[in-house]
Amino acid sequence: MIKIANIYYDLLNLYGDTGNCKALAYHLRETGEEVSVDNIRFGDNINFNEYNLIFIGSGTENNLKLALEDILKYKDDILKYKSNGGFLIATGNSIELFGKSALEIFDYTVTYNDERIVRDVCIKTSLFDSDIIGFENHRGTIDREEKMILDDNFMLTYTIGPLLVRNPKLTDYIIKKLLKDTDSDTSKADYSFEEKAYETSQNTDLKNIAAE
């Protein structure tokens, strides 16, 4: 059984980020694995040890502040979850919760700009040769060069919306990591829809965008 928690889904789901959890669950079930997805609201108790993967999406600045007030009490739990190999994905401005001005899980600071940053992005990572594609819409910036922070099993990116639906290799990478100690057949996962979405994006001007 793979257990996924979508935390603060009532506050931090501004761009339909919760669809990433649905995509993961769908493909995990294709492999024959049992999956549960718990949508955890603001104020609910979060037992990080119960979950194989924690997902947290993007929200308005006011909702992010509310989430910050609540998540601070879980700092030690999150550090323990990380040290024990727990998987966490943070998209959009929720990555700001993990910097020096909040949980201090990572050593970066957030600067807020007068103008919003709205752009398509291509992200190069060490995970595979092809780029990860996505879209950003945020006012904050962090003082890190990477477009996606990868540390142990933690993935943080300002990319919003259907990150996994548009990037089949990333979805496949996550699923294989989650199932590495199981007998599930990861070859049964069919990413034809995601591959079509990725191909369509590559056939637009997006492929010419260079990461800044």
BAFI-3210 file (N, C-alpha, C; in Angstrom, 3 decimals, decimal comma, padded with zeros to 6 digits):
// residues 212
n [1|2|3|4|5|6|7|8|9|10|11|12|13|14|15|16|17|18|19|20|21|22|23|24|25|26|27|28|29|30|31|32|33|34|35|36|37|38|39|40|41|42|43|44|45|46|47|48|49|50|51|52|53|54|55|56|57|58|59|60|61|62|63|64|65|66|67|68|69|70|71|72|73|74|75|76|77|78|79|80|81|82|83|84|85|86|87|88|89|90|91|92|93|94|95|96|97|98|99|100|101|102|103|104|105|106|107|108|109|110|111|112|113|114|115|116|117|118|119|120|121|122|123|124|125|126|127|128|129|130|131|132|133|134|135|136|137|138|139|140|141|142|143|144|145|146|147|148|149|150|151|152|153|154|155|156|157|158|159|160|161|162|163|164|165|166|167|168|169|170|171|172|173|174|175|176|177|178|179|180|181|182|183|184|185|186|187|188|189|190|191|192|193|194|195|196|197|198|199|200|201|202|203|204|205|206|207|208|209|210|211|212]
n.u [000,844|000,675|000,759|-000,464|-000,327|-002,070|-001,436|-002,945|-004,786|-007,090|-006,344|-004,048|-004,182|-004,312|-003,897|-004,966|-003,255|-003,594|-004,251|-001,916|-001,506|-003,631|-002,844|-000,512|-001,603|-003,275|-001,450|000,122|-001,738|-002,073|000,167|-000,489|-000,388|-001,778|-003,337|-003,728|-005,115|-004,981|-006,702|-005,768|-006,900|-006,464|-005,589|-006,182|-004,778|-001,495|000,179|003,163|004,698|003,005|002,904|003,983|004,445|004,344|002,460|002,348|000,737|000,282|-000,761|-002,772|-001,194|-002,163|-003,347|-001,090|000,271|-001,441|-001,121|001,562|001,550|000,445|002,066|004,520|004,616|005,217|007,863|010,041|008,983|008,939|011,657|012,525|011,031|012,195|014,860|014,412|013,929|011,535|009,232|008,701|006,882|006,804|005,065|004,819|004,304|004,492|006,986|008,255|007,749|009,704|012,114|014,637|013,205|011,044|010,328|012,988|014,189|015,672|018,470|017,758|016,628|013,655|012,630|010,395|008,886|007,884|006,578|004,808|006,125|005,617|005,682|006,683|008,706|011,722|013,276|016,355|017,670|019,415|018,204|017,350|018,031|016,308|014,449|012,460|009,265|007,239|005,159|005,224|003,959|004,300|005,201|007,252|010,791|013,546|016,878|018,409|019,947|018,912|016,109|014,581|014,650|016,401|016,749|017,751|014,840|013,222|011,487|011,307|009,714|008,956|007,206|003,875|000,480|-000,313|002,113|003,095|001,454|002,269|004,851|006,087|008,427|009,291|007,142|007,305|009,813|009,333|007,392|008,811|010,703|009,043|008,112|010,246|010,890|008,976|006,909|005,578|004,785|006,292|006,418|003,909|002,645|001,074|002,009|001,071|-000,724|000,510|002,888|002,004|001,130|003,555|004,987|003,405|003,875|006,595|006,578|005,967|006,857|007,931|010,054|012,236|012,779|015,051|016,373|016,589]
n.v [-001,200|002,105|005,199|008,414|011,812|014,731|017,688|020,503|020,886|022,276|024,902|025,251|024,830|026,225|026,228|023,875|021,928|019,601|017,673|016,411|014,511|012,825|011,874|010,458|008,492|007,140|005,982|004,458|002,548|001,263|-000,324|-002,331|-001,804|-001,043|001,996|004,893|008,128|010,815|013,702|016,364|018,807|022,281|022,634|019,998|017,081|016,016|013,142|012,458|010,152|008,184|008,188|007,562|009,482|012,983|015,652|019,056|021,902|025,011|028,359|031,296|034,296|034,964|032,545|030,962|032,060|031,307|028,520|028,396|029,194|026,944|024,781|025,133|023,933|021,371|021,097|019,517|016,991|016,934|017,121|014,707|012,943|013,441|012,600|009,930|009,069|009,786|010,865|013,982|016,423|019,690|022,293|025,346|028,382|027,161|026,207|028,180|027,838|026,248|027,488|029,727|031,678|030,417|027,168|026,427|024,229|024,194|026,094|028,821|032,099|034,098|036,503|039,106|040,381|043,381|043,028|040,275|037,062|035,509|032,869|030,397|027,512|025,619|022,997|021,815|018,878|016,515|014,115|012,937|013,044|014,650|017,772|019,078|020,370|023,294|025,720|028,928|031,132|033,541|035,693|035,748|035,044|032,781|032,579|030,701|028,932|026,735|025,495|023,473|022,081|019,418|017,158|014,535|012,728|014,875|017,177|020,324|022,984|025,973|025,540|025,129|023,723|021,132|019,474|016,770|015,517|016,599|015,738|012,893|011,369|012,311|011,602|008,800|008,385|009,092|007,195|004,792|005,133|005,148|002,542|000,887|-001,079|-003,016|-005,558|-004,697|-004,165|-001,892|-001,439|-001,616|000,778|003,204|005,831|007,247|009,376|011,459|011,572|012,506|015,035|016,153|016,032|017,735|020,189|020,414|020,901|023,494|026,981|026,677|024,890|026,371|027,948|029,062|028,166|030,637]
n.w [000,000|-000,985|000,477|000,142|001,023|000,577|001,583|003,208|001,178|000,828|001,024|-000,530|-003,487|-005,806|-008,570|-009,446|-008,517|-007,102|-008,917|-009,595|-007,610|-008,196|-010,697|-010,023|-008,312|-010,110|-011,967|-010,267|-009,458|-011,867|-011,949|-010,291|-007,646|-004,451|-003,473|-001,479|-001,087|000,945|001,551|003,219|005,344|006,311|009,657|010,306|011,848|011,072|010,441|009,603|009,425|008,534|005,809|002,447|000,578|000,578|-000,567|-001,499|-002,610|-004,494|-003,519|-002,729|-001,482|001,051|001,873|001,921|004,076|006,140|006,019|006,705|009,394|010,545|009,731|010,902|013,392|012,787|012,183|013,282|012,805|010,014|009,393|010,472|008,907|006,422|006,895|007,211|004,685|003,504|000,941|-000,572|-002,338|-003,387|-004,885|-006,841|-004,944|-002,487|-001,962|-000,650|002,002|003,028|003,345|004,843|006,214|007,180|007,683|007,659|006,479|004,201|002,990|001,962|001,042|000,687|-001,631|-002,295|-005,172|-006,930|-009,334|-010,747|-011,573|-014,465|-016,525|-018,988|-018,430|-018,873|-017,350|-016,349|-014,979|-012,859|-013,099|-015,517|-019,094|-020,721|-020,671|-017,950|-018,239|-017,711|-015,980|-014,497|-011,983|-009,911|-007,154|-005,391|-005,091|-004,814|-003,502|-005,079|-007,728|-009,037|-010,844|-009,976|-006,866|-005,596|-003,111|-001,288|-001,062|-001,513|-003,492|-004,838|-006,473|-008,289|-010,299|-011,452|-011,392|-013,769|-013,363|-013,286|-015,122|-017,491|-017,729|-018,318|-017,786|-015,354|-013,696|-013,955|-012,822|-010,123|-009,400|-009,685|-007,685|-005,429|-005,500|-005,248|-003,384|-003,667|-005,248|-007,433|-010,882|-012,653|-015,337|-016,370|-016,223|-018,113|-019,995|-022,153|-022,549|-021,099|-022,507|-024,967|-024,212|-023,443|-025,849|-027,429|-026,166|-026,667|-029,336|-029,604|-029,066|-026,589|-026,376|-027,005|-024,920|-022,561|-019,419|-016,975]
ca.u [000,000|001,332|-000,113|-000,129|-001,043|-002,122|-001,661|-003,504|-005,354|-008,158|-005,705|-002,949|-004,561|-004,765|-003,821|-005,321|-002,072|-003,992|-004,289|-000,680|-001,751|-004,526|-002,045|000,345|-002,425|-003,748|-000,389|000,505|-002,717|-001,804|001,232|-001,035|-000,209|-002,887|-002,989|-004,709|-004,764|-005,682|-006,740|-005,694|-007,261|-005,872|-006,043|-006,170|-003,506|-000,704|001,154|004,027|005,218|002,034|002,823|005,137|004,652|003,620|002,363|001,823|000,625|000,433|-001,948|-002,651|-000,249|-002,851|-003,483|000,250|000,560|-002,201|-000,456|002,819|001,247|000,144|003,107|005,691|004,627|005,650|009,245|010,810|008,415|009,359|013,085|012,626|010,482|013,228|016,013|013,986|013,726|010,202|009,156|007,881|006,858|006,195|004,980|004,389|004,893|004,648|008,408|008,699|007,569|010,828|013,320|015,150|012,236|009,900|010,704|014,456|014,637|016,690|019,186|017,513|015,728|012,650|012,474|009,144|009,046|006,695|005,917|004,722|006,880|004,679|006,485|006,952|010,082|012,315|014,142|017,343|017,987|020,303|017,380|017,364|018,576|015,327|014,022|011,140|008,603|006,229|004,690|005,366|003,210|004,581|005,820|008,470|011,918|014,503|018,255|019,012|019,963|018,158|014,664|013,977|015,543|016,354|017,560|017,218|013,595|012,443|011,477|010,628|009,777|007,922|006,303|002,519|-000,477|-000,171|003,538|003,331|000,711|003,021|006,229|005,998|009,652|009,308|006,167|007,868|010,908|008,756|006,731|009,838|011,276|008,068|007,863|011,532|010,949|007,761|006,898|004,717|005,389|006,214|006,310|002,496|002,149|000,945|002,156|000,834|-001,359|001,540|003,850|001,375|001,162|004,949|005,308|002,714|004,607|007,886|006,349|005,695|008,048|008,443|011,315|013,315|012,957|016,214|016,236|017,349]
ca.v [000,000|003,404|006,209|009,775|012,879|016,043|018,514|021,839|020,899|023,277|026,219|025,313|024,097|027,351|025,926|022,479|021,111|018,309|016,731|015,630|013,343|011,931|011,225|009,471|007,374|006,405|005,160|003,459|001,458|000,497|-001,301|-003,346|-001,378|-000,377|003,386|005,757|009,546|011,546|015,150|016,871|020,220|023,159|022,336|018,558|016,546|015,355|012,159|012,274|008,782|007,290|008,385|007,375|010,714|014,182|016,640|020,353|022,725|026,466|029,072|032,743|034,677|034,878|031,130|030,460|032,513|030,433|027,217|028,555|029,206|025,581|023,795|025,357|022,987|020,070|021,177|018,340|015,830|016,976|016,785|013,266|012,315|013,570|011,754|008,534|008,754|010,135|011,610|015,188|017,265|021,002|023,039|026,728|029,156|026,397|025,977|029,242|027,366|025,408|028,302|030,214|032,519|029,590|025,922|026,319|022,921|024,510|027,342|029,879|033,164|034,491|037,932|039,373|041,383|044,188|042,409|038,817|036,306|034,650|032,390|028,983|027,172|024,309|022,745|020,748|018,244|015,352|012,902|012,363|013,983|015,593|018,830|019,116|021,580|023,757|027,102|029,594|032,364|033,812|036,986|035,514|034,332|032,277|032,811|029,457|028,925|025,615|025,635|022,420|021,666|017,980|016,864|013,237|012,493|016,102|017,914|021,602|023,771|026,987|025,104|024,939|023,021|019,707|019,160|015,357|015,150|017,081|015,247|011,460|010,811|012,675|010,740|007,453|008,398|009,099|005,917|003,760|005,353|004,736|001,100|000,174|-002,227|-003,808|-006,463|-004,124|-004,103|-000,496|-001,382|-001,594|002,160|003,711|007,288|007,755|010,688|012,405|011,701|013,375|016,394|016,610|016,226|018,935|021,338|020,494|021,375|024,927|027,776|026,347|024,175|027,341|028,735|028,659|028,476|031,836]
ca.w [000,000|-001,037|001,060|-000,267|001,720|-000,079|002,763|002,988|-000,175|000,787|000,934|-001,497|-004,699|-006,612|-010,004|-009,654|-008,260|-006,564|-010,032|-009,597|-006,751|-008,928|-011,738|-009,373|-007,844|-011,285|-012,540|-009,270|-009,518|-013,091|-011,670|-009,397|-006,260|-003,765|-003,202|-000,825|-001,101|001,989|001,379|004,585|005,407|007,302|011,012|010,553|012,323|010,025|010,913|008,445|009,372|007,909|004,366|001,557|-000,173|000,977|-001,636|-001,093|-003,818|-004,436|-003,084|-002,621|-000,434|002,341|002,233|002,244|005,443|007,035|006,029|007,431|010,826|010,981|009,430|011,749|014,513|012,286|011,685|013,685|012,114|008,613|009,366|010,702|007,707|005,379|007,230|007,069|003,276|003,040|-000,319|-000,509|-003,532|-003,163|-006,142|-006,714|-003,861|-001,246|-001,680|000,247|003,367|003,438|003,396|006,121|006,910|007,589|008,336|007,684|006,001|003,203|003,246|000,988|001,483|-000,299|-001,894|-003,004|-006,216|-007,214|-010,481|-010,731|-012,565|-015,191|-017,654|-019,214|-018,073|-019,127|-016,204|-016,491|-013,705|-012,934|-013,083|-016,858|-020,082|-021,253|-019,770|-017,337|-018,726|-016,775|-015,997|-013,211|-011,737|-008,497|-006,874|-004,637|-005,693|-003,842|-003,937|-005,554|-009,186|-009,580|-011,050|-009,163|-005,795|-005,349|-001,943|-000,860|-001,798|-001,529|-004,757|-004,686|-007,690|-008,459|-011,359|-010,936|-012,241|-014,100|-013,511|-013,584|-016,326|-018,651|-017,697|-018,035|-017,214|-013,943|-013,035|-013,934|-011,848|-008,779|-009,171|-009,489|-006,359|-004,433|-005,582|-005,372|-002,470|-003,842|-006,406|-008,469|-012,214|-013,095|-016,800|-016,730|-016,222|-019,479|-019,982|-023,511|-022,451|-020,690|-023,607|-025,962|-023,658|-023,503|-027,269|-027,889|-025,642|-027,348|-030,704|-029,531|-028,755|-025,284|-026,466|-027,202|-023,694|-021,770|-018,004|-016,627]
c.u [000,880|000,348|000,414|-000,962|-000,932|-002,468|-002,064|-004,154|-006,485|-007,623|-004,766|-003,240|-005,033|-004,822|-004,140|-004,173|-002,423|-004,122|-003,024|-000,813|-002,635|-003,764|-001,144|-000,458|-002,885|-002,662|000,141|-000,451|-002,540|-000,754|000,745|-000,921|-001,498|-002,427|-004,114|-004,190|-005,624|-005,576|-006,856|-005,913|-006,434|-006,465|-006,133|-004,805|-002,795|000,303|002,042|004,513|004,273|002,162|004,142|005,467|003,754|003,629|001,765|001,876|000,729|-000,873|-001,754|-001,676|-000,895|-002,997|-002,137|000,635|-000,186|-001,538|000,844|002,585|001,043|001,334|004,346|005,769|005,113|007,120|010,045|010,299|008,872|010,832|013,291|012,128|011,516|014,399|015,692|013,664|012,345|010,245|008,247|008,016|006,140|006,220|004,516|005,015|004,978|006,115|008,950|008,563|008,817|012,141|013,646|014,150|011,026|010,407|012,217|014,941|015,766|017,234|018,969|016,537|014,797|012,619|011,195|009,307|007,754|005,880|005,905|005,600|005,925|005,389|006,431|008,411|010,450|013,375|015,074|017,662|018,974|019,526|017,407|017,768|017,570|014,911|012,679|010,499|007,515|005,906|004,809|004,502|003,347|005,252|007,129|009,548|012,837|015,907|018,978|018,926|019,072|016,686|013,890|015,006|015,322|017,293|016,985|015,962|012,680|012,615|010,686|010,807|008,667|006,918|004,942|001,684|-000,086|001,279|003,752|002,596|001,473|004,412|006,270|007,256|009,763|008,336|006,703|008,996|010,358|008,135|007,749|010,518|010,327|007,913|009,142|011,622|009,700|007,905|006,052|005,490|005,238|006,099|004,856|001,910|002,195|000,942|001,864|000,182|-000,331|002,571|003,306|001,403|002,571|005,348|004,663|003,436|005,935|007,745|005,956|006,979|008,640|009,814|012,492|013,577|014,148|015,982|017,132|018,170]
c.v [001,252|004,451|007,607|010,755|014,161|017,049|019,945|021,961|021,909|024,693|026,331|024,393|025,102|027,025|024,463|021,528|019,723|017,244|015,901|014,382|012,328|011,180|010,147|008,247|006,507|005,461|004,140|002,276|000,628|-000,579|-002,437|-002,986|-000,766|001,023|004,054|007,187|010,244|013,042|015,794|018,379|020,978|022,853|020,862|018,134|015,802|014,429|011,783|010,841|007,811|007,241|008,108|008,647|011,817|015,145|017,920|021,293|024,218|027,125|030,569|033,069|034,592|033,432|030,516|030,861|031,663|029,065|027,286|028,515|027,792|024,648|023,961|024,361|021,602|020,058|019,925|017,085|015,772|016,621|015,285|012,491|012,328|012,637|010,272|008,151|009,037|011,010|012,816|015,963|018,563|021,772|024,468|027,404|028,403|026,098|027,045|028,847|026,673|026,172|028,826|031,056|031,731|028,338|025,715|024,911|023,110|025,915|028,338|030,890|033,536|036,011|038,131|040,565|042,179|043,575|040,893|038,228|035,309|034,173|030,873|028,724|025,795|024,096|021,577|020,206|017,103|014,041|012,168|013,449|015,031|016,607|018,507|020,429|021,993|025,227|027,669|030,843|032,676|035,173|036,836|034,850|033,863|032,442|031,485|029,452|027,830|025,971|024,556|021,991|020,184|017,672|015,625|012,965|013,708|016,807|019,195|022,418|024,806|026,604|024,727|024,062|021,591|019,296|017,719|014,908|015,555|016,462|013,765|010,877|011,136|011,804|009,322|007,347|008,296|007,746|004,803|003,911|004,858|003,217|000,265|-001,060|-003,112|-004,731|-005,913|-003,959|-002,690|-000,373|-001,324|-000,182|002,714|005,239|007,916|009,136|011,753|012,635|012,603|014,828|016,972|016,925|017,498|020,188|021,512|021,009|022,856|025,673|027,471|025,692|025,126|028,188|028,204|029,045|029,663|031,603]
c.w [000,000|-000,531|000,725|000,552|000,914|001,025|002,383|001,604|-000,304|000,674|-000,261|-002,686|-005,740|-008,099|-010,293|-009,407|-007,725|-007,655|-010,130|-008,733|-007,459|-010,017|-011,145|-008,949|-009,011|-011,806|-011,541|-009,304|-010,784|-012,855|-010,788|-007,927|-005,703|-003,344|-002,429|-000,884|-000,053|001,719|002,762|004,594|006,445|008,677|011,332|011,083|011,186|010,692|009,731|008,314|008,688|006,394|003,645|000,796|000,382|-000,203|-001,079|-002,288|-003,546|-004,009|-003,119|-001,492|000,946|002,805|002,594|003,667|006,463|007,156|006,827|008,941|011,364|010,820|010,311|012,903|014,099|011,847|012,038|012,990|010,661|008,484|009,573|009,487|006,580|005,653|007,092|005,625|002,756|001,801|-000,123|-001,806|-003,172|-004,467|-005,876|-005,507|-002,541|-000,953|-000,734|001,713|003,904|003,556|004,784|006,899|007,406|008,312|008,466|007,329|004,983|003,433|002,109|001,576|000,333|-000,396|-002,696|-003,932|-006,401|-008,348|-010,329|-011,829|-013,200|-016,452|-017,779|-018,871|-018,593|-018,044|-016,517|-015,105|-013,943|-013,052|-014,410|-017,836|-020,540|-020,191|-019,123|-017,765|-017,737|-016,944|-014,595|-013,160|-010,245|-008,359|-006,107|-005,474|-004,570|-004,394|-004,180|-007,067|-009,763|-009,751|-010,313|-008,135|-005,533|-004,200|-001,270|-001,698|-001,778|-002,866|-004,549|-005,957|-007,708|-009,553|-010,775|-011,867|-012,539|-014,358|-013,950|-014,837|-017,581|-018,757|-017,328|-017,408|-015,729|-013,151|-012,893|-012,910|-010,427|-008,449|-008,928|-008,136|-005,272|-004,368|-005,573|-004,485|-002,554|-005,050|-007,552|-009,782|-012,778|-014,606|-017,256|-016,748|-017,641|-019,451|-021,346|-023,494|-022,099|-021,803|-024,707|-025,494|-023,745|-024,944|-027,808|-027,425|-026,361|-028,773|-030,748|-029,241|-027,411|-025,355|-026,634|-025,954|-022,925|-020,312|-017,661|-015,373]
res [m|i|k|i|a|n|i|y|y|d|l|l|n|l|y|g|d|t|g|n|c|k|a|l|a|y|h|l|r|e|t|g|e|e|v|s|v|d|n|i|r|f|g|d|n|i|n|f|n|e|y|n|l|i|f|i|g|s|g|t|e|n|n|l|k|l|a|l|e|d|i|l|k|y|k|d|d|i|l|k|y|k|s|n|g|g|f|l|i|a|t|g|n|s|i|e|l|f|g|k|s|a|l|e|i|f|d|y|t|v|t|y|n|d|e|r|i|v|r|d|v|c|i|k|t|s|l|f|d|s|d|i|i|g|f|e|n|h|r|g|t|i|d|r|e|e|k|m|i|l|d|d|n|f|m|l|t|y|t|i|g|p|l|l|v|r|n|p|k|l|t|d|y|i|i|k|k|l|l|k|d|t|d|s|d|t|s|k|a|d|y|s|f|e|e|k|a|y|e|t|s|q|n|t|d|l|k|n|i|a|a|e]
***
